[in-house]
């Protein structure tokens, strides 16, 4: 795994490790690190996957080397695999909410 892929994967792990899985309202809440007036959340597995893939891509892009303004590598090549692997670690919480991985 390249260093920028590792940073992006660690971001996904961090988000899930610090998330609140609310079974009562079927929502995953994330701690907002910058905007304390807004709490990012996901109300479905589709939203959760998209949020995590977007975060992965953001960090991948921030850390990946650039050559002539072009990022070396494509986050879309690895984001699904990383997110799926991370979600497997939270299968119990997701299943308790009625969500399937």
PyMOL CGO cylinders between C-alpha atoms (Angstrom):
from pymol import cmd
from pymol.cgo import CYLINDER

trace = [
    CYLINDER, 0.00, 0.00, 0.00, 1.37, 3.39, -0.98, 0.3, 1, 1, 1, 1, 1, 1,
    CYLINDER, 1.37, 3.39, -0.98, 1.70, 6.07, 1.76, 0.3, 1, 1, 1, 1, 1, 1,
    CYLINDER, 1.70, 6.07, 1.76, -1.19, 8.14, 0.38, 0.3, 1, 1, 1, 1, 1, 1,
    CYLINDER, -1.19, 8.14, 0.38, -3.40, 5.05, 0.26, 0.3, 1, 1, 1, 1, 1, 1,
    CYLINDER, -3.40, 5.05, 0.26, -2.44, 4.31, 3.87, 0.3, 1, 1, 1, 1, 1, 1,
    CYLINDER, -2.44, 4.31, 3.87, -3.32, 7.86, 4.97, 0.3, 1, 1, 1, 1, 1, 1,
    CYLINDER, -3.32, 7.86, 4.97, -6.69, 7.62, 3.20, 0.3, 1, 1, 1, 1, 1, 1,
    CYLINDER, -6.69, 7.62, 3.20, -7.43, 4.20, 4.72, 0.3, 1, 1, 1, 1, 1, 1,
    CYLINDER, -7.43, 4.20, 4.72, -6.55, 5.52, 8.18, 0.3, 1, 1, 1, 1, 1, 1,
    CYLINDER, -6.55, 5.52, 8.18, -9.01, 8.37, 7.65, 0.3, 1, 1, 1, 1, 1, 1,
    CYLINDER, -9.01, 8.37, 7.65, -11.82, 5.89, 6.91, 0.3, 1, 1, 1, 1, 1, 1,
    CYLINDER, -11.82, 5.89, 6.91, -10.88, 3.86, 9.99, 0.3, 1, 1, 1, 1, 1, 1,
    CYLINDER, -10.88, 3.86, 9.99, -10.78, 7.02, 12.13, 0.3, 1, 1, 1, 1, 1, 1,
    CYLINDER, -10.78, 7.02, 12.13, -14.22, 8.14, 10.97, 0.3, 1, 1, 1, 1, 1, 1,
    CYLINDER, -14.22, 8.14, 10.97, -15.80, 4.79, 11.76, 0.3, 1, 1, 1, 1, 1, 1,
    CYLINDER, -15.80, 4.79, 11.76, -13.98, 4.42, 15.09, 0.3, 1, 1, 1, 1, 1, 1,
    CYLINDER, -13.98, 4.42, 15.09, -15.35, 7.78, 16.22, 0.3, 1, 1, 1, 1, 1, 1,
    CYLINDER, -15.35, 7.78, 16.22, -18.84, 7.41, 14.75, 0.3, 1, 1, 1, 1, 1, 1,
    CYLINDER, -18.84, 7.41, 14.75, -22.05, 6.97, 16.72, 0.3, 1, 1, 1, 1, 1, 1,
    CYLINDER, -22.05, 6.97, 16.72, -24.23, 4.13, 15.45, 0.3, 1, 1, 1, 1, 1, 1,
    CYLINDER, -24.23, 4.13, 15.45, -27.73, 5.15, 16.52, 0.3, 1, 1, 1, 1, 1, 1,
    CYLINDER, -27.73, 5.15, 16.52, -30.01, 2.14, 16.24, 0.3, 1, 1, 1, 1, 1, 1,
    CYLINDER, -30.01, 2.14, 16.24, -33.03, 4.11, 17.45, 0.3, 1, 1, 1, 1, 1, 1,
    CYLINDER, -33.03, 4.11, 17.45, -33.15, 6.40, 14.44, 0.3, 1, 1, 1, 1, 1, 1,
    CYLINDER, -33.15, 6.40, 14.44, -31.12, 4.22, 12.04, 0.3, 1, 1, 1, 1, 1, 1,
    CYLINDER, -31.12, 4.22, 12.04, -28.41, 6.79, 11.50, 0.3, 1, 1, 1, 1, 1, 1,
    CYLINDER, -28.41, 6.79, 11.50, -24.63, 6.91, 11.70, 0.3, 1, 1, 1, 1, 1, 1,
    CYLINDER, -24.63, 6.91, 11.70, -23.33, 10.21, 13.09, 0.3, 1, 1, 1, 1, 1, 1,
    CYLINDER, -23.33, 10.21, 13.09, -19.78, 11.41, 12.57, 0.3, 1, 1, 1, 1, 1, 1,
    CYLINDER, -19.78, 11.41, 12.57, -17.90, 13.85, 14.74, 0.3, 1, 1, 1, 1, 1, 1,
    CYLINDER, -17.90, 13.85, 14.74, -17.45, 17.12, 12.91, 0.3, 1, 1, 1, 1, 1, 1,
    CYLINDER, -17.45, 17.12, 12.91, -13.86, 18.22, 13.27, 0.3, 1, 1, 1, 1, 1, 1,
    CYLINDER, -13.86, 18.22, 13.27, -14.24, 21.64, 11.72, 0.3, 1, 1, 1, 1, 1, 1,
    CYLINDER, -14.24, 21.64, 11.72, -17.88, 22.78, 11.73, 0.3, 1, 1, 1, 1, 1, 1,
    CYLINDER, -17.88, 22.78, 11.73, -19.30, 22.34, 15.19, 0.3, 1, 1, 1, 1, 1, 1,
    CYLINDER, -19.30, 22.34, 15.19, -22.71, 23.53, 13.99, 0.3, 1, 1, 1, 1, 1, 1,
    CYLINDER, -22.71, 23.53, 13.99, -23.00, 20.59, 11.60, 0.3, 1, 1, 1, 1, 1, 1,
    CYLINDER, -23.00, 20.59, 11.60, -22.81, 16.87, 12.32, 0.3, 1, 1, 1, 1, 1, 1,
    CYLINDER, -22.81, 16.87, 12.32, -22.24, 14.74, 9.22, 0.3, 1, 1, 1, 1, 1, 1,
    CYLINDER, -22.24, 14.74, 9.22, -24.51, 11.72, 9.16, 0.3, 1, 1, 1, 1, 1, 1,
    CYLINDER, -24.51, 11.72, 9.16, -25.64, 8.85, 6.98, 0.3, 1, 1, 1, 1, 1, 1,
    CYLINDER, -25.64, 8.85, 6.98, -29.16, 7.46, 6.93, 0.3, 1, 1, 1, 1, 1, 1,
    CYLINDER, -29.16, 7.46, 6.93, -28.50, 4.48, 4.68, 0.3, 1, 1, 1, 1, 1, 1,
    CYLINDER, -28.50, 4.48, 4.68, -25.72, 2.12, 3.69, 0.3, 1, 1, 1, 1, 1, 1,
    CYLINDER, -25.72, 2.12, 3.69, -25.54, 3.84, 0.30, 0.3, 1, 1, 1, 1, 1, 1,
    CYLINDER, -25.54, 3.84, 0.30, -24.99, 7.25, 1.97, 0.3, 1, 1, 1, 1, 1, 1,
    CYLINDER, -24.99, 7.25, 1.97, -22.45, 5.77, 4.38, 0.3, 1, 1, 1, 1, 1, 1,
    CYLINDER, -22.45, 5.77, 4.38, -20.43, 4.17, 1.59, 0.3, 1, 1, 1, 1, 1, 1,
    CYLINDER, -20.43, 4.17, 1.59, -20.50, 7.38, -0.45, 0.3, 1, 1, 1, 1, 1, 1,
    CYLINDER, -20.50, 7.38, -0.45, -19.41, 9.53, 2.50, 0.3, 1, 1, 1, 1, 1, 1,
    CYLINDER, -19.41, 9.53, 2.50, -16.51, 7.19, 3.32, 0.3, 1, 1, 1, 1, 1, 1,
    CYLINDER, -16.51, 7.19, 3.32, -15.44, 6.93, -0.33, 0.3, 1, 1, 1, 1, 1, 1,
    CYLINDER, -15.44, 6.93, -0.33, -15.53, 10.72, -0.64, 0.3, 1, 1, 1, 1, 1, 1,
    CYLINDER, -15.53, 10.72, -0.64, -13.39, 11.10, 2.48, 0.3, 1, 1, 1, 1, 1, 1,
    CYLINDER, -13.39, 11.10, 2.48, -10.99, 8.45, 1.20, 0.3, 1, 1, 1, 1, 1, 1,
    CYLINDER, -10.99, 8.45, 1.20, -10.65, 10.27, -2.12, 0.3, 1, 1, 1, 1, 1, 1,
    CYLINDER, -10.65, 10.27, -2.12, -10.07, 13.62, -0.42, 0.3, 1, 1, 1, 1, 1, 1,
    CYLINDER, -10.07, 13.62, -0.42, -7.19, 12.32, 1.69, 0.3, 1, 1, 1, 1, 1, 1,
    CYLINDER, -7.19, 12.32, 1.69, -5.77, 10.21, -1.14, 0.3, 1, 1, 1, 1, 1, 1,
    CYLINDER, -5.77, 10.21, -1.14, -5.68, 13.29, -3.36, 0.3, 1, 1, 1, 1, 1, 1,
    CYLINDER, -5.68, 13.29, -3.36, -4.14, 15.43, -0.62, 0.3, 1, 1, 1, 1, 1, 1,
    CYLINDER, -4.14, 15.43, -0.62, -1.24, 13.03, -0.02, 0.3, 1, 1, 1, 1, 1, 1,
    CYLINDER, -1.24, 13.03, -0.02, -0.64, 11.53, -3.49, 0.3, 1, 1, 1, 1, 1, 1,
    CYLINDER, -0.64, 11.53, -3.49, 2.32, 12.91, -5.42, 0.3, 1, 1, 1, 1, 1, 1,
    CYLINDER, 2.32, 12.91, -5.42, 1.61, 15.25, -8.32, 0.3, 1, 1, 1, 1, 1, 1,
    CYLINDER, 1.61, 15.25, -8.32, 3.54, 15.53, -11.52, 0.3, 1, 1, 1, 1, 1, 1,
    CYLINDER, 3.54, 15.53, -11.52, 2.77, 18.47, -13.79, 0.3, 1, 1, 1, 1, 1, 1,
    CYLINDER, 2.77, 18.47, -13.79, -0.48, 19.02, -11.89, 0.3, 1, 1, 1, 1, 1, 1,
    CYLINDER, -0.48, 19.02, -11.89, -1.64, 15.43, -12.37, 0.3, 1, 1, 1, 1, 1, 1,
    CYLINDER, -1.64, 15.43, -12.37, -2.14, 13.20, -9.34, 0.3, 1, 1, 1, 1, 1, 1,
    CYLINDER, -2.14, 13.20, -9.34, -0.22, 9.95, -9.53, 0.3, 1, 1, 1, 1, 1, 1,
    CYLINDER, -0.22, 9.95, -9.53, -2.80, 7.22, -9.05, 0.3, 1, 1, 1, 1, 1, 1,
    CYLINDER, -2.80, 7.22, -9.05, -6.56, 7.21, -8.91, 0.3, 1, 1, 1, 1, 1, 1,
    CYLINDER, -6.56, 7.21, -8.91, -8.45, 6.91, -5.62, 0.3, 1, 1, 1, 1, 1, 1,
    CYLINDER, -8.45, 6.91, -5.62, -11.29, 5.18, -7.47, 0.3, 1, 1, 1, 1, 1, 1,
    CYLINDER, -11.29, 5.18, -7.47, -9.00, 2.19, -8.01, 0.3, 1, 1, 1, 1, 1, 1,
    CYLINDER, -9.00, 2.19, -8.01, -8.87, 1.39, -4.29, 0.3, 1, 1, 1, 1, 1, 1,
    CYLINDER, -8.87, 1.39, -4.29, -11.64, 3.26, -2.44, 0.3, 1, 1, 1, 1, 1, 1,
    CYLINDER, -11.64, 3.26, -2.44, -14.32, 0.54, -2.60, 0.3, 1, 1, 1, 1, 1, 1,
    CYLINDER, -14.32, 0.54, -2.60, -11.98, -2.17, -1.34, 0.3, 1, 1, 1, 1, 1, 1,
    CYLINDER, -11.98, -2.17, -1.34, -10.76, -0.05, 1.57, 0.3, 1, 1, 1, 1, 1, 1,
    CYLINDER, -10.76, -0.05, 1.57, -14.26, 1.07, 2.56, 0.3, 1, 1, 1, 1, 1, 1,
    CYLINDER, -14.26, 1.07, 2.56, -15.66, -2.47, 2.34, 0.3, 1, 1, 1, 1, 1, 1,
    CYLINDER, -15.66, -2.47, 2.34, -12.85, -3.81, 4.51, 0.3, 1, 1, 1, 1, 1, 1,
    CYLINDER, -12.85, -3.81, 4.51, -13.39, -1.06, 7.09, 0.3, 1, 1, 1, 1, 1, 1,
    CYLINDER, -13.39, -1.06, 7.09, -17.16, -1.64, 7.14, 0.3, 1, 1, 1, 1, 1, 1,
    CYLINDER, -17.16, -1.64, 7.14, -16.63, -5.34, 7.84, 0.3, 1, 1, 1, 1, 1, 1,
    CYLINDER, -16.63, -5.34, 7.84, -15.06, -4.31, 11.17, 0.3, 1, 1, 1, 1, 1, 1,
    CYLINDER, -15.06, -4.31, 11.17, -18.37, -2.62, 12.11, 0.3, 1, 1, 1, 1, 1, 1,
    CYLINDER, -18.37, -2.62, 12.11, -20.70, -5.34, 10.82, 0.3, 1, 1, 1, 1, 1, 1,
    CYLINDER, -20.70, -5.34, 10.82, -22.30, -5.92, 14.23, 0.3, 1, 1, 1, 1, 1, 1,
    CYLINDER, -22.30, -5.92, 14.23, -23.23, -2.25, 14.67, 0.3, 1, 1, 1, 1, 1, 1,
    CYLINDER, -23.23, -2.25, 14.67, -24.52, -1.99, 11.11, 0.3, 1, 1, 1, 1, 1, 1,
    CYLINDER, -24.52, -1.99, 11.11, -26.55, -5.20, 11.37, 0.3, 1, 1, 1, 1, 1, 1,
    CYLINDER, -26.55, -5.20, 11.37, -28.07, -3.93, 14.64, 0.3, 1, 1, 1, 1, 1, 1,
    CYLINDER, -28.07, -3.93, 14.64, -29.38, -0.98, 12.62, 0.3, 1, 1, 1, 1, 1, 1,
    CYLINDER, -29.38, -0.98, 12.62, -30.83, -3.34, 10.01, 0.3, 1, 1, 1, 1, 1, 1,
    CYLINDER, -30.83, -3.34, 10.01, -28.21, -2.46, 7.41, 0.3, 1, 1, 1, 1, 1, 1,
    CYLINDER, -28.21, -2.46, 7.41, -26.49, -5.05, 5.24, 0.3, 1, 1, 1, 1, 1, 1,
    CYLINDER, -26.49, -5.05, 5.24, -22.90, -4.61, 4.16, 0.3, 1, 1, 1, 1, 1, 1,
]
cmd.load_cgo(trace, "trace")
